[in-house]
C-alpha cells in the first residue's frame, strides 16, 4: 500500500516537472492585463511620435501652397508681353531735317502700279524693290540723322553700295537700319536714346539719283516693315533730279515768253511809224492800211 502511494506521488511530481514555464506564466491571472496595458502604451507612444514628426511637414506644406497661387504667374506673362511690345518710334530726322519728306517710298504689293514703279531702284541693268523709306530735302541739303527709338548699336559699317550704315537693336525684336550716311557719331555696342544724333545724311552708289538723302529701314524679327505703318505719314517729295529738271524747264519757258513779248512790243511801233509818215503825205486813206496786216501775221 505504501508503495502505491509513493508511486502516485512520483508520477504527480513528474507531471508537475514536465509542465513548461510558459504554461505556468500564462496561467497567472495578471498576465494578460499586463500585456494589454503594455501594448496600449506602445501604440499610444507610436501615434504620438508619428504626430510629432508629421506636424512640421504639414505646416510647411500649408505655408507653401499660397506661394504657388501668388502673383508670380501673372508677372511672367507681363514680362513676356513687355518684351514683345513695340517701342515708340519717331522719324529719324534731327536738326535741319524738319522739312524732310519721302523721296522714295516703301515698296508694297498692294500699291498702285504708279506707286510700285516709283518704289523700284534701277541699278546695273537690274531692278530692286525698296525695302525702306528715303528721306530728303528739296534743296539736297544735309541734315542730322537721329535714332528712331531707344536701343543698342549692333553694327557700324561701310557698305560698297549703301555707303556708311548703322543698325540699332530695339525692344520687341525690332531693328532699324540707316544708310547713305556721313559723319557717324556712334560705335558698335553703344546705348542710344530716342532722338539721339547718330550721323549726317549723304549719298550712296545704289541710289545716286536720290542725291543727298537718308535711307531708313524698319525690321521685325529680320523681316522688313513699312515704316508708314508705325509712324505718322510723311509728305512725299519729288525726286531731286526731276525737280531740278522741271525748274530748269520752267525757267527756260518763262525766259522765252518774255523775249517774245519784248520783241513783239518793240516791232509794232517801228512798223507804225512809216504808216504815220505815209498817212501825212498821201491824201487817199485806203492804201496805208495794207502794211499793217502782214505785221499782225508776223506776230
Backbone torsions as a table, in degrees:
resi	resn	phi	psi	omega
1	UNK	NA	-45.0	178.5
2	UNK	-63.1	-34.6	179.1
3	UNK	-65.7	-38.9	179.1
4	UNK	-63.9	-40.7	-180.0
5	UNK	-65.4	-38.6	-180.0
6	UNK	-66.2	-41.3	178.8
7	UNK	-62.6	-41.3	179.3
8	UNK	-63.0	-41.0	179.4
9	UNK	-65.4	-39.0	178.9
10	UNK	-63.6	-40.2	179.2
11	UNK	-65.2	-41.6	179.7
12	UNK	-63.6	-40.6	179.2
13	UNK	-65.2	-36.6	179.7
14	UNK	-66.2	-40.5	179.0
15	UNK	-64.1	-42.0	179.5
16	UNK	-65.7	-34.7	179.5
17	UNK	-68.5	-36.2	-178.9
18	UNK	-72.2	-16.6	178.1
19	UNK	-65.8	129.7	-178.4
20	UNK	-74.4	151.7	176.8
21	UNK	-61.2	-30.8	-179.5
22	UNK	-63.3	-43.0	-178.9
23	UNK	-66.5	-37.8	-179.8
24	UNK	-71.2	-29.9	179.1
25	UNK	-69.0	-47.8	-179.4
26	UNK	-72.2	-13.2	179.8
27	UNK	-75.0	-15.2	-179.0
28	UNK	-78.1	145.3	-174.3
29	UNK	-71.9	-30.4	-176.1
30	UNK	-84.2	-3.8	-174.3
31	UNK	-64.4	-54.6	-175.2
32	UNK	-66.1	-40.8	175.3
33	UNK	-58.4	-37.6	179.0
34	UNK	-65.3	-41.1	179.4
35	UNK	-63.1	-46.1	179.5
36	UNK	-60.4	-43.4	-179.2
37	UNK	-63.3	-43.3	179.8
38	UNK	-63.9	-40.8	179.1
39	UNK	-63.9	-40.2	179.5
40	UNK	-63.4	-43.4	179.2
41	UNK	-62.3	-41.3	-179.8
42	UNK	-64.1	-43.7	-179.8
43	UNK	-63.9	-46.0	179.3
44	UNK	-61.1	-40.5	179.1
45	UNK	-63.6	-42.2	178.8
46	UNK	-64.2	-42.6	179.7
47	UNK	-63.8	-40.1	179.4
48	UNK	-65.6	-43.4	179.6
49	UNK	-62.9	-40.3	179.5
50	UNK	-64.8	-40.9	179.5
51	UNK	-65.7	-35.4	178.6
52	UNK	-67.8	-39.0	179.6
53	UNK	-72.4	-31.8	-177.0
54	UNK	-81.0	-21.2	-174.9
55	UNK	-61.5	-48.9	-179.8
56	UNK	-61.1	-38.3	179.9
57	UNK	-63.4	-43.4	-180.0
58	UNK	-64.0	-41.3	179.9
59	UNK	-64.7	-42.7	-179.8
60	UNK	-63.8	-42.5	179.9
61	UNK	-63.6	-38.6	-179.9
62	UNK	-67.2	-38.2	-178.5
63	UNK	-74.7	-26.0	-178.1
64	UNK	-82.9	-24.2	-176.9
65	UNK	-60.3	-44.7	178.8
66	UNK	-62.0	-28.3	-178.7
67	UNK	-64.5	-35.0	179.6
68	UNK	-66.7	-37.0	-178.3
69	UNK	-90.4	9.6	-177.7
70	UNK	-77.1	-167.9	-175.4
71	UNK	-78.8	10.3	-177.8
72	UNK	-66.1	-39.6	-178.1
73	UNK	-66.4	-48.4	177.8
74	UNK	-61.1	-34.3	-178.3
75	UNK	-65.2	-33.5	177.2
76	UNK	-64.2	-43.5	178.1
77	UNK	-64.1	-38.8	179.9
78	UNK	-63.9	-41.9	178.7
79	UNK	-63.7	-40.3	179.6
80	UNK	-65.7	-40.0	178.9
81	UNK	-65.1	-41.9	179.5
82	UNK	-64.4	-36.1	-179.1
83	UNK	-67.7	-30.6	-178.4
84	UNK	-93.4	-4.9	-177.9
85	UNK	-73.7	142.2	179.7
86	UNK	-77.9	137.1	175.5
87	UNK	-70.5	168.3	176.4
88	UNK	-84.4	115.1	-177.2
89	UNK	-95.1	156.3	173.2
90	UNK	-135.1	158.1	176.6
91	UNK	-64.2	134.9	-173.3
92	UNK	-80.8	47.3	179.3
93	UNK	-114.4	132.0	-179.2
94	UNK	-116.2	-136.4	-176.4
95	UNK	-58.3	130.9	179.4
96	UNK	84.5	-3.5	-176.8
97	UNK	-112.8	20.5	-178.4
98	UNK	-61.0	-32.6	-178.4
99	UNK	-98.2	11.0	179.8
100	UNK	-64.1	138.0	-179.0
101	UNK	-132.9	173.6	-176.6
102	UNK	-79.6	115.0	176.9
103	UNK	-92.8	-24.8	172.2
104	UNK	-147.7	125.7	-173.3
105	UNK	-92.0	172.0	177.0
106	UNK	-68.8	136.0	-179.3
107	UNK	-77.5	122.9	179.3
108	UNK	-122.0	137.1	180.0
109	UNK	-67.5	-26.9	-177.8
110	UNK	-92.2	7.1	179.9
111	UNK	-78.8	167.9	177.2
112	UNK	-69.0	162.2	-179.9
113	UNK	-61.4	-35.5	179.1
114	UNK	-65.3	-44.4	179.6
115	UNK	-68.4	-35.5	176.6
116	UNK	-61.8	-46.3	-179.3
117	UNK	-62.2	-34.9	-179.3
118	UNK	-75.4	-12.6	-178.2
119	UNK	-107.1	19.3	179.2
120	UNK	-111.7	132.3	179.4
121	UNK	-95.5	126.8	177.5
122	UNK	-100.3	121.9	-178.9
123	UNK	-149.6	126.3	173.6
124	UNK	52.1	51.6	178.3
125	UNK	61.1	26.0	176.4
126	UNK	-135.5	161.4	-178.1
127	UNK	-123.1	132.2	-175.5
128	UNK	-125.3	127.2	176.5
129	UNK	-72.0	130.9	-179.3
130	UNK	-71.9	120.6	-179.1
131	UNK	-99.5	16.9	177.0
132	UNK	-145.8	-158.1	178.0
133	UNK	-129.9	132.4	176.2
134	UNK	-98.4	133.0	-179.2
135	UNK	-120.9	135.6	179.6
136	UNK	-154.4	175.2	177.7
137	UNK	-110.6	155.7	-179.1
138	UNK	-63.9	-31.5	-178.6
139	UNK	-92.8	10.5	178.6
140	UNK	61.2	21.3	-179.6
141	UNK	-76.4	154.1	177.2
142	UNK	-81.9	148.3	176.5
143	UNK	-139.7	167.2	-176.8
144	UNK	-78.1	136.5	176.1
145	UNK	-101.2	132.3	-179.1
146	UNK	-120.7	161.9	177.5
147	UNK	-69.7	135.8	-177.3
148	UNK	-74.6	-17.2	178.9
149	UNK	-166.1	170.5	177.5
150	UNK	-67.0	139.5	179.7
151	UNK	-179.9	-166.4	-179.1
152	UNK	-121.9	133.5	-179.6
153	UNK	-71.4	118.4	179.4
154	UNK	-83.9	-39.3	-177.0
155	UNK	-156.3	151.0	171.0
156	UNK	-134.2	116.9	-172.8
157	UNK	-146.0	170.5	177.1
158	UNK	-112.8	111.9	-179.9
159	UNK	-96.7	135.9	-177.3
160	UNK	-63.0	-25.3	-179.6
161	UNK	-104.3	-37.5	-174.2
162	UNK	-97.0	-2.5	-179.5
163	UNK	77.7	-153.5	178.1
164	UNK	-71.6	135.5	-176.3
165	UNK	-131.7	154.9	175.2
166	UNK	-135.6	137.2	174.4
167	UNK	-124.4	131.9	-176.3
168	UNK	-124.5	134.1	178.1
169	UNK	-92.4	134.0	179.1
170	UNK	-122.6	175.9	178.7
171	UNK	-69.4	159.8	175.7
172	UNK	75.0	15.1	179.5
173	UNK	80.8	14.4	-179.4
174	UNK	-93.4	145.3	171.5
175	UNK	-134.9	149.9	175.0
176	UNK	-120.4	145.9	-175.3
177	UNK	-127.7	128.8	-177.6
178	UNK	-121.9	128.8	-178.2
179	UNK	-136.4	172.6	-176.2
180	UNK	63.9	51.4	-173.0
181	UNK	-111.2	161.5	168.3
182	UNK	-139.3	164.7	175.1
183	UNK	50.9	53.7	179.2
184	UNK	-65.9	132.5	-174.0
185	UNK	-109.7	3.7	-176.8
186	UNK	-126.6	164.5	178.4
187	UNK	-125.9	163.2	178.7
188	UNK	-58.7	134.6	179.8
189	UNK	90.6	-7.7	-178.4
190	UNK	-71.9	144.8	174.4
191	UNK	-91.7	127.7	-177.8
192	UNK	-122.8	153.3	177.3
193	UNK	-103.4	161.9	176.3
194	UNK	-63.7	130.7	-179.9
195	UNK	85.4	1.9	179.5
196	UNK	-77.0	130.2	178.5
197	UNK	-61.7	136.1	-179.8
198	UNK	-127.2	-19.0	-178.0
199	UNK	-173.4	-174.8	173.1
200	UNK	-120.7	158.5	178.7
201	UNK	-78.9	154.4	177.5
202	UNK	-149.9	-139.6	179.5
203	UNK	-137.1	168.2	176.7
204	UNK	-142.6	168.7	-174.9
205	UNK	-74.1	-37.4	-177.3
206	UNK	-67.5	-38.1	-176.5
207	UNK	-117.3	45.9	-174.3
208	UNK	-62.9	-29.3	178.9
209	UNK	-67.8	-18.0	178.4
210	UNK	-76.8	-14.9	-178.8
211	UNK	58.6	-140.8	-175.2
212	UNK	-73.2	117.1	-176.8
213	UNK	-162.7	173.1	173.6
214	UNK	-114.6	130.0	171.7
215	UNK	-100.1	118.4	-173.6
216	UNK	-123.7	130.0	178.1
217	UNK	-126.6	146.2	175.7
218	UNK	-122.1	132.0	-177.8
219	UNK	-131.0	146.6	175.8
220	UNK	-123.8	116.0	-176.1
221	UNK	53.4	37.5	176.6
222	UNK	85.7	-4.0	-178.5
223	UNK	-103.0	139.9	-178.3
224	UNK	-63.3	140.3	176.4
225	UNK	-125.7	135.7	177.6
226	UNK	-67.3	115.6	-179.8
227	UNK	-57.9	-25.2	-179.4
228	UNK	-67.0	-15.9	-179.8
229	UNK	-82.9	-16.7	-179.4
230	UNK	-122.0	-2.8	-179.0
231	UNK	-125.9	156.6	176.2
232	UNK	-59.1	144.2	-178.5
233	UNK	-64.8	131.6	178.3
234	UNK	-103.9	147.3	177.3
235	UNK	-66.6	155.6	179.7
236	UNK	-91.1	147.6	179.4
237	UNK	-119.3	129.1	177.8
238	UNK	-60.3	150.9	178.0
239	UNK	-52.8	136.0	-174.5
240	UNK	-57.6	-41.2	-178.6
241	UNK	-65.1	-43.5	179.0
242	UNK	-65.1	-40.9	-179.9
243	UNK	-60.8	-43.6	-179.6
244	UNK	-65.8	-40.9	179.8
245	UNK	-62.9	-44.0	178.6
246	UNK	-61.4	-39.8	-179.5
247	UNK	-65.5	-41.8	-179.9
248	UNK	-65.4	-40.7	178.6
249	UNK	-65.3	-40.6	179.3
250	UNK	-63.5	-42.1	179.6
251	UNK	-65.7	-39.8	179.7
252	UNK	-65.5	-41.3	179.1
253	UNK	-63.6	-42.6	179.3
254	UNK	-62.6	-41.3	179.8
255	UNK	-65.0	-41.9	179.6
256	UNK	-63.5	-44.0	178.8
257	UNK	-61.2	-40.6	-179.2
258	UNK	-65.3	-39.4	179.6
259	UNK	-66.2	-41.2	179.7
260	UNK	-64.1	-41.2	179.1
261	UNK	-64.6	-41.5	179.7
262	UNK	-64.7	-38.9	-179.7
263	UNK	-65.8	-44.5	-179.8
264	UNK	-67.1	-34.6	-180.0
265	UNK	-67.8	-40.0	-178.5
266	UNK	-76.7	-26.8	-178.2
267	UNK	-76.3	-37.2	-175.7
268	UNK	-59.7	-47.4	179.6
269	UNK	-64.9	-34.4	-178.7
270	UNK	-64.1	-35.4	178.9
271	UNK	-76.7	-27.1	-178.0
272	UNK	-79.3	-23.9	-179.3
273	UNK	-63.6	-47.6	176.5
274	UNK	-60.3	-35.9	179.4
275	UNK	-61.2	-42.0	-179.4
276	UNK	-64.7	-40.5	179.7
277	UNK	-67.3	-41.3	179.5
278	UNK	-63.2	-41.0	-179.6
279	UNK	-63.1	-33.4	-178.7
280	UNK	-73.5	-27.6	-177.3
281	UNK	-89.6	-32.8	-172.5
282	UNK	-100.7	132.2	178.8
283	UNK	-77.2	-27.2	-176.7
284	UNK	-77.9	138.5	-171.8
285	UNK	-86.8	-25.0	-165.7
286	UNK	-81.8	-33.2	-171.8
287	UNK	-64.0	-42.1	-176.5
288	UNK	-66.3	-19.2	-176.4
289	UNK	-72.5	-19.6	-176.9
290	UNK	-61.9	-44.7	-178.4
291	UNK	-62.1	-22.5	-177.8
292	UNK	-67.7	-29.2	-179.7
293	UNK	-65.4	-49.4	176.4
294	UNK	-59.2	-33.4	179.3
295	UNK	-61.5	-38.2	179.6
296	UNK	-69.0	-36.5	177.8
297	UNK	-66.2	-38.4	178.5
298	UNK	-59.5	-39.5	176.0
299	UNK	-61.6	NA	NA
